[in-house]
């Protein structure tokens, strides 16, 4: 039987009792109690053996499965007057962060908007007295001339401008930076050098930037496994693809799928790339689900072949011990709005990662990639961002869609209100 202690003045306690706890490291605690003090985890221990202060809020988690809050490393939405990531205004909407939070994603790394627009969005949510996920910024895309997304890009003129832009974004609160595919290697190097001075990671959406050269310059992470294609084909084929994209960015679509459909994710080029990435501890954020066609679509054989090869390389890297994380991209073809992150996890399990490996990638690995030391696992002193599920994602990763409750900083959220008010939210 639990022993009750007096509730200290001004302290808020929460006890989540009797659930199965996946703590983010891969360890599972059966029939456990998670004790939360304020916004932090105080202790995890066997149910009935954890001292619970008198007056604590108590949740019966019998039959429930608990994980740390999910961390989405690659999120897009449209918080302000700019068009969405595809330039049309229809790809991602202002309500998405609330839908993600209601479905257990407590930290979002936004990967391509002006920081002021994100701040305005947070102000709107606060004014409506709604909880918001922990929103991290990379700021606008850092890209070269003829950028694919001009309204959400900071076009860099040269290396000096690259250094200036990197510092401006970090001064504004960017906790990571995103380099894009029309930059020169010299500009990529300049951004990395400035970010390294301030311990800020730089992740790259490369495609036609040489990934091997960028990794050797010190790039911390790869956004989209598709970014690695140039390193996996012959120099002639890589240059043909590069020239086609330089002429017209849209060639990245069909041309990129054709490139990936024909390459070998288990060949010697892939072996060499994986070895280099392991040596440099490069994070791989595959964003596989966003490249899937809808299941019902026909005549997509090339795209599915490309998907299989991207997934195979991602899993090879994970199985070799490389850091792999989960990034939803915001909206995907094969999941309802707000569940793209869950579909991303499913693609990795379908490709060969275990559910446990995938849950670590969705929690602890995400925190490590962003150099966050206060989240990603459930342990003493960590942020009490916790998700309760009605069934175990370890048994079936699809159960990650069956969210029962979300706790953010020790506060049990009203999921029904989040879901009801998300639709139609405008800044």
Buried (B, 14 or more C-beta within 10 A) or exposed (E): EBEEEEBEEEEBBBBBBBBBBBBBBBEBBEBBBBBBBEBBBBBBBEBEEBBBBEBBEBBEBEEBBBBBBBBBBBBBBBBBEBBBBEBEEEBBBBBBBBBBBBBBBBBBBBBBBBBEBBBBBBEBBEEEEBBBBBBBBBBBBBBBEEBBBEBBBBBBEEBEBBBBBBBEBBEEEBBBBBBBBBBBEEBBBBBBBBBEEEEBBBBBBBBBBBBBBBBBBBBBBBBBBBBBBBBBBEEEBBEBBBEBBBEEBEBBEEBBBBBBBBBEBEEEBBEEBBEBBBEBEBBBBBBBBBBBBEEEEEEBEBBBBBBBBBBBBBBBBBBEEBBBBBBBBBBBBBBEBBBBBBBBBBBBBEBBBBBBBBBBBBBBBBBBBBEBEEBBBBBEEBBBBBBBBEBBBBEBBBBBBBBBBBBBBBBBBBBEBBBEBBEEBEB
